[in-house]
Amino acid sequence: MIFKDKIVWITGASSGIGEALAKAFNKEGAKVILSARNTLELKRVQESFINQHIPSAILPLDIQKYLELPKEVVKAIALFGKIDILINNAGISQRELAVDTPFEEDLKIIEIDLLGTIAITKALLPHFIKNGNSQIVVISSVMGKINTKYRTAYAAAKHGTVGYFESLRLELGNKVNVCNIMPGFIATNIVKNAVSKTYNPNNQNAAGMKPDEFAEIALKAIHAKKKNVYIGGMKEQFAMILKRISPSLFDWFIKDLKVV
Ligand SMILES: NC(=O)c1ccc[n+]([C@@H]2O[C@H](COP(=O)([O-])OP(=O)(O)OC[C@H]3O[C@@H](n4cnc5c(N)ncnc54)[C@H](OP(=O)(O)O)[C@@H]3O)[C@@H](O)[C@H]2O)c1
């Protein structure tokens, strides 16, 4: 039980990666606070916990309503008296060309994936700085370091997320650990829930890493207080390395790849 008695708040805990992380933290002894919009799904996840005797709580919220998040942070702290680890995971993706994406949808992606994530973190910062030995984890994406077609707003939001949290890490020093986890393709509902006019059930994510496997690796990284962690398959990792070595070679390699 490597997280025994730690209080862990997870956004986007009703599905996919957040659900798998919630179950894994409960298994490792943490008291988990589950947040997302869908209360019924949050209850389903909570009821699936293996350690039912360990207290957990549901705090429904909409991260897109970022001006209301400071109030949700007060409620979250009140549940168990403090928070030790915040997992910024809630997010939506995109499978649409920029020309076909209405601006309202660009805004939605940036509000949920970037602004909501920043707002919840900022509201918790004074609590974390006062307590020390706390952790901020952000589930960003390989799309925070590389880029493909059909992801303009998503890449913008995730590049922004990586930039924000890597800068924040420099400001916080050793007071609060900031762990940026960049998943590759993980088999969740992300494509089904993405901003898109069409849904391709044979998408690359469906063939990606299973969320439980992701969660197991992520928990080890969080426990080891890692700073930047990639979790996923070889080809996404190769793309990240190629982009770093030669951005122009990366553009040539990626421009005709099927990424929907
Ligand atoms: N799957 C991948 O391949 C992959 C790769 C790279 C990065 N990621 C990142 O991993 C994170 C989790 O995605 P996933 O793959 O697990 O997708 P998912 O299965 O679609 O889960 C997304 C989660 O975010 C929550 N969410 C969405 N909009 C929200 C809002 N306005 N307010 C509060 N919660 C909201 C959803 O809950 P409700 O609908 O109940 O609100 C759900 O719990 C995202 O940040 C995503 O960008 C995923």
Ligand as a Chemical Component Dictionary entry (heavy atoms), coordinates in Angstrom:
data_LIG
# 
_chem_comp.id                   LIG 
_chem_comp.type                 NON-POLYMER 
_chem_comp.pdbx_formal_charge   0 
_chem_comp.three_letter_code    LIG 
# 
loop_
_chem_comp_atom.comp_id 
_chem_comp_atom.atom_id 
_chem_comp_atom.alt_atom_id 
_chem_comp_atom.type_symbol 
_chem_comp_atom.charge 
_chem_comp_atom.model_Cartn_x 
_chem_comp_atom.model_Cartn_y 
_chem_comp_atom.model_Cartn_z 
_chem_comp_atom.pdbx_ordinal 
LIG N1  N1  N 0  -6.659  8.078  -24.226 1  
LIG C1  C1  C 0  -5.578  8.562  -24.776 2  
LIG O1  O1  O 0  -5.049  7.985  -25.747 3  
LIG C2  C2  C 0  -4.941  9.817  -24.254 4  
LIG C3  C3  C 0  -3.712  10.189 -24.801 5  
LIG C4  C4  C 0  -3.101  11.347 -24.347 6  
LIG C5  C5  C 0  -3.691  12.091 -23.347 7  
LIG N2  N2  N 1  -4.885  11.696 -22.834 8  
LIG C6  C6  C 0  -5.474  12.540 -21.797 9  
LIG O2  O2  O 0  -5.933  11.749 -20.726 10 
LIG C7  C7  C 0  -7.011  12.424 -20.063 11 
LIG C8  C8  C 0  -8.146  11.440 -19.811 12 
LIG O3  O3  O 0  -8.685  11.037 -21.050 13 
LIG P1  P1  P 0  -9.260  9.570  -21.325 14 
LIG O4  O4  O 0  -8.465  9.013  -22.411 15 
LIG O5  O5  O -1 -9.409  8.826  -20.069 16 
LIG O6  O6  O 0  -10.688 9.966  -21.961 17 
LIG P2  P2  P 0  -12.189 9.664  -21.496 18 
LIG O7  O7  O 0  -12.377 8.207  -21.277 19 
LIG O8  O8  O 0  -13.044 10.352 -22.500 20 
LIG O9  O9  O 0  -12.296 10.394 -20.080 21 
LIG C9  C9  C 0  -12.322 11.795 -19.993 22 
LIG C10 C10 C 0  -12.673 12.202 -18.577 23 
LIG O10 O10 O 0  -12.691 13.647 -18.504 24 
LIG C11 C11 C 0  -13.917 14.058 -17.906 25 
LIG N3  N3  N 0  -14.358 15.352 -18.411 26 
LIG C12 C12 C 0  -14.561 15.738 -19.697 27 
LIG N4  N4  N 0  -15.047 16.981 -19.737 28 
LIG C13 C13 C 0  -15.167 17.406 -18.440 29 
LIG C14 C14 C 0  -15.630 18.592 -17.826 30 
LIG N5  N5  N 0  -16.097 19.636 -18.561 31 
LIG N6  N6  N 0  -15.600 18.682 -16.487 32 
LIG C15 C15 C 0  -15.153 17.634 -15.727 33 
LIG N7  N7  N 0  -14.715 16.483 -16.248 34 
LIG C16 C16 C 0  -14.720 16.375 -17.597 35 
LIG C17 C17 C 0  -14.927 12.977 -18.287 36 
LIG O11 O11 O 0  -15.985 12.921 -17.343 37 
LIG P3  P3  P 0  -17.485 13.468 -17.543 38 
LIG O12 O12 O 0  -17.855 13.270 -18.973 39 
LIG O13 O13 O 0  -18.263 12.641 -16.575 40 
LIG O14 O14 O 0  -17.428 14.904 -17.144 41 
LIG C18 C18 C 0  -14.065 11.719 -18.162 42 
LIG O15 O15 O 0  -14.029 11.287 -16.820 43 
LIG C19 C19 C 0  -7.372  13.622 -20.945 44 
LIG O16 O16 O 0  -6.815  14.805 -20.425 45 
LIG C20 C20 C 0  -6.719  13.285 -22.268 46 
LIG O17 O17 O 0  -6.383  14.412 -23.025 47 
LIG C21 C21 C 0  -5.522  10.579 -23.255 48 
# 
loop_
_chem_comp_bond.comp_id 
_chem_comp_bond.atom_id_1 
_chem_comp_bond.atom_id_2 
_chem_comp_bond.value_order 
_chem_comp_bond.pdbx_ordinal 
LIG N1  C1  SING 1  
LIG C1  O1  DOUB 2  
LIG C1  C2  SING 3  
LIG C2  C3  SING 4  
LIG C2  C21 DOUB 5  
LIG C3  C4  DOUB 6  
LIG C4  C5  SING 7  
LIG C5  N2  DOUB 8  
LIG N2  C6  SING 9  
LIG N2  C21 SING 10 
LIG C6  O2  SING 11 
LIG C6  C20 SING 12 
LIG O2  C7  SING 13 
LIG C7  C8  SING 14 
LIG C7  C19 SING 15 
LIG C8  O3  SING 16 
LIG O3  P1  SING 17 
LIG P1  O4  DOUB 18 
LIG P1  O5  SING 19 
LIG P1  O6  SING 20 
LIG O6  P2  SING 21 
LIG P2  O7  DOUB 22 
LIG P2  O8  SING 23 
LIG P2  O9  SING 24 
LIG O9  C9  SING 25 
LIG C9  C10 SING 26 
LIG C10 O10 SING 27 
LIG C10 C18 SING 28 
LIG O10 C11 SING 29 
LIG C11 N3  SING 30 
LIG C11 C17 SING 31 
LIG N3  C12 SING 32 
LIG N3  C16 SING 33 
LIG C12 N4  DOUB 34 
LIG N4  C13 SING 35 
LIG C13 C14 SING 36 
LIG C13 C16 DOUB 37 
LIG C14 N5  SING 38 
LIG C14 N6  DOUB 39 
LIG N6  C15 SING 40 
LIG C15 N7  DOUB 41 
LIG N7  C16 SING 42 
LIG C17 O11 SING 43 
LIG C17 C18 SING 44 
LIG O11 P3  SING 45 
LIG P3  O12 DOUB 46 
LIG P3  O13 SING 47 
LIG P3  O14 SING 48 
LIG C18 O15 SING 49 
LIG C19 O16 SING 50 
LIG C19 C20 SING 51 
LIG C20 O17 SING 52 
# 
